[in-house]
Amino acid sequence: MKVRYFNQETMQAEGKESFTADVAALTTGDVAAFERLYLALEPKLFAFAMKLVRSREDAEEIVQEVFLKVWEKRASLDPTQNLDGYLFTTAKNLVYNKARHRVYEFAFGQYLADYGVVSENSTQTALEHKELVQLFEETCASMPPVRRQVFVMSRAEGLSNTEIAKALNTSNSNIENHINKALKMLREKFKSYDIVYSFLVICAYLLS
């Protein structure tokens, strides 16, 4: 009987073929293929999410949401493309969106408190805030990806420059430079809204 020997390259190639086959099967709604991919990729994605949010509970939630999106979009997946990259990009987007919404919730609460809103004009206040939030969102979206990530980690997640530099494998001076440029951009965008004094308090919170 002949003994078949497997070298590392052969095993890696076969593993890649099996992985690609599972992605192809997933596009047709194969639940077993989805479970195999989940078991194979979940540990790596969880470790990645932990680096982003530093909370086991939040990381687990991110992982579940990412795989839910994979299942929902299974029919549009391309088996020849890098699924890992898709998972990591989706995870980063989820983290950014969650952090952004936390900032907005805080900002709106502060806005209402500082503005001294009464019931009859609360609708107008909400509309004004919505306009400003949209401008804030558009400004953040127009930032270079790394600068936006640094800003969110600093202002939304409350990380120090040292913590951000360590997470992104760069220097404190680079982080400080990104934050300063992000703040300058936001100040320029919001300078024409000086009539809304209360929102400047929120800007002070975001830009401090």
Secondary structure, 3 states (H helix, E strand, C coil): CCCCCCCHHHHHHHHHHHHHHHHHHHCCCCHHHHHHHHHHHHHHHHHHHHHHHCCHHHHHHHHHHHHHHHHHCHHHCCCCCCHHHHHHHHHHHHHHHHHHHHHHHHHHHHHHHHHCCCHHHHHHHHHHHHHHHHHHHHHHHCCCHHHHHHHHHHHHCCCCHHHHHHHHCCCHHHHHHHHHHHHHHHHHHHHHHCCCHHHHHHHHHHHC
